[in-house]
Amino acid sequence: MSLTPFTLGHKRTLEYVEDVCRAFANIIDNFKPGEVYNLGGGKQHEIKYISDLILKNLRKDDSKVI
């Protein structure tokens, strides 16, 4: 049995690059030593779900995905 990110149940959040860049700029402008900064979103998606979204938008099948 081969293990893939799909079988391990790995999850990720999806963020807009512009939002993350804006957050970094805000942190730089207002940095406080010892402060904790969380840039991740609260909603997580399984890697398989993200892969399926990308393939759907590219109009490709998943025959070459391990």
N, C-alpha and C positions, 0 to 999 in steps of 0.2 A: 504494500500500500504506500503510495507516495503522498507526502504531506504538502499541501499548497496553502497559501494564505486563505483560500476559500474554506478548506477543511479545518483550519485552525481557528476560524471565526474572528480573524483580525478585523478591527473597526477603525475608522478614521472620521474626522470632521471635515466638512467642506467649507472653505472660506474664500471670499473674494480677495484677490491680491491687493486691490486698491484699498480695501478696508484694513488689511493687515499693515500695509505701508503707512496709512494714516495713523493707525494705532502706534506704530513704532515712532513716527514723527512726534506724536503727542507725548510718548514716554520720554523721548530725548529732551523735549522742551520743558517737561515737568518732573524730571527724574528725582526720586527721593531714595537715598541709600537704605537698603533693607526692605523696601516696599516689594510686594509680590505683584507681578503683572501677568494676567491670564489672557492670552489672545485667542484661545480656542473657543469654538462654539459649543453649545450644549448638546446638539443633536449629532449622534454618531450613526454612520452607515457601514454595513459590512462591505469589505473590499469587492466581493462578488457583485453587489448591487451597483457600486461605482463603475466597475468594469462593464457591466451590462448597459449602463447609461451611455458610456463612451461608445461602445460598439453599436448601440442603437442609433446614435447620432451620426456615426460614420457609415451607417448602413452595412455593417460587417457582421458575420456570424462569429460564434465563439469556438469554431472548430480547431483553432490553433492555440487556444488558451489552455494552459495546464491546470 
